[in-house]
Amino acid sequence: MNILFVEEDLKIINQINREFNQSNHSFILLNNHKKLKVLLKNSKYIDLIITSLDFTDLNCFEYLKMIRDINKDISIVVLSSNDFTFSVKSIVDLKIDCYIDKNNFLGKLKSILNLLDYKIQSERLNKTFKEFSFYSETDLNGNIIEVSDSLCELTGYRKEQLIGQKHSILKHPNDEYIKYQDLWKTIISGNSWCGELQINDKSGNSIWYRTIIFPKMDSCGKIVAYGAKRQDITDKIEFERLSMTDSLTGLHNRRYFDKIFKNEINRAKRIKEDLILMIIDIDKFKLYNDYYGHLNADEVLKKIANILQMNYNRANDFIFRLCKEEFAILTSSDNSEKALLYVEKMRKEIENTKINHIKTENKILTISIGIFVLRPEDNFTENEIYDFADIALYKAKKALGNKVIIYK
């Protein structure tokens, strides 16, 4: 299930992170109930809302009614540490699935999620299967010869603007070239290709869809054209993006790192490039946090994130906030020696920002970086690669920080 969890108690949010990190459920954790309305209106791909009712000055009935007015079908579970009860009429009107007391709520929540998951899956199975739409057809050279009204409405183009154009007019620049190589290889051989693609509409907005592309044949079995049917999954992708994003810095989070790490290892091997893993730690950040306070510490984390993004912004660069003051960068290169020069440049750039940190020897904030370079011929596991980079980071920290060390 895709679950939106609304709670301001960091202890409870951390419990949810720990208990459900490896589950099949995807969580978006929201610590401000005032942001719920906007998020709910902009995403249709949420199965369940679990919300606390312990926010200050919250009109519980109006708050829950607002949720129900936006989505009449979504499942709602409410959570409170107060002796709070709903009238029978309220429960019926608002269609609340369950009320949970925060005392020992985790055990209850797991059981309730199992029941709600069964309920939601059953409802989905009972619905008529929604066929792919947004149809288009190309000739053997990829020129569009037919397009549905629904695809025109989705993309903002008129039919006469698409007919006769190469289908690549819709291709998103960030979509992998190798994916299209596999697509064409599959359909030219007479087989259907199914997968997720990203396109740009006429205004440059990104649209994601799941598509099936299939060869059309004449009576002799000769391929004469290619047809494509699609299902718009932009909301689903956006929900996944939010669940894989660190809310403070906007970087990818640890969940996304765990998701793509193995894929990036395999991709680098396939294209015969070195994979570079960097683990970055802000030196003596706990002392900074204690001395300057949480708000200043958060601003520092955002500044560091921005510098990392400015230095690593290619399509195959991935930047993560793993936890607290620890970041990671995954990148690949056919010249890792040259690529590693940028790491030292980045370290110096952060040093030269001269952020005050009175608790360090140089009185400014610095970072330490541990690096491991995976060659195409290496056969280390994800855990080994991470451990090697972590060992290098430990050596950099032990050497008083503000250093880049490569594991050898």
Secondary structure as GFF3:
##gff-version 3
##sequence-region A 1 408
A	DSSP	beta_strand	2	6	.	.	.	ID=ss1
A	DSSP	alpha_helix	10	20	.	.	.	ID=ss2
A	DSSP	beta_strand	26	30	.	.	.	ID=ss3
A	DSSP	three_ten_helix	33	35	.	.	.	ID=ss4
A	DSSP	alpha_helix	36	42	.	.	.	ID=ss5
A	DSSP	beta_strand	48	52	.	.	.	ID=ss6
A	DSSP	alpha_helix	60	70	.	.	.	ID=ss7
A	DSSP	beta_strand	75	80	.	.	.	ID=ss8
A	DSSP	alpha_helix	88	94	.	.	.	ID=ss9
A	DSSP	beta_strand	98	101	.	.	.	ID=ss10
A	DSSP	alpha_helix	105	126	.	.	.	ID=ss11
A	DSSP	beta_strand	133	138	.	.	.	ID=ss12
A	DSSP	beta_strand	144	147	.	.	.	ID=ss13
A	DSSP	alpha_helix	149	155	.	.	.	ID=ss14
A	DSSP	alpha_helix	159	162	.	.	.	ID=ss15
A	DSSP	three_ten_helix	167	170	.	.	.	ID=ss16
A	DSSP	alpha_helix	177	188	.	.	.	ID=ss17
A	DSSP	beta_strand	193	200	.	.	.	ID=ss18
A	DSSP	beta_strand	206	217	.	.	.	ID=ss19
A	DSSP	beta_strand	223	232	.	.	.	ID=ss20
A	DSSP	alpha_helix	234	243	.	.	.	ID=ss21
A	DSSP	beta_strand	252	253	.	.	.	ID=ss22
A	DSSP	alpha_helix	254	270	.	.	.	ID=ss23
A	DSSP	beta_strand	274	282	.	.	.	ID=ss24
A	DSSP	alpha_helix	285	292	.	.	.	ID=ss25
A	DSSP	alpha_helix	294	311	.	.	.	ID=ss26
A	DSSP	beta_strand	318	323	.	.	.	ID=ss27
A	DSSP	beta_strand	326	333	.	.	.	ID=ss28
A	DSSP	alpha_helix	336	352	.	.	.	ID=ss29
A	DSSP	beta_strand	367	374	.	.	.	ID=ss30
A	DSSP	alpha_helix	382	398	.	.	.	ID=ss31
A	DSSP	beta_strand	404	406	.	.	.	ID=ss32
###
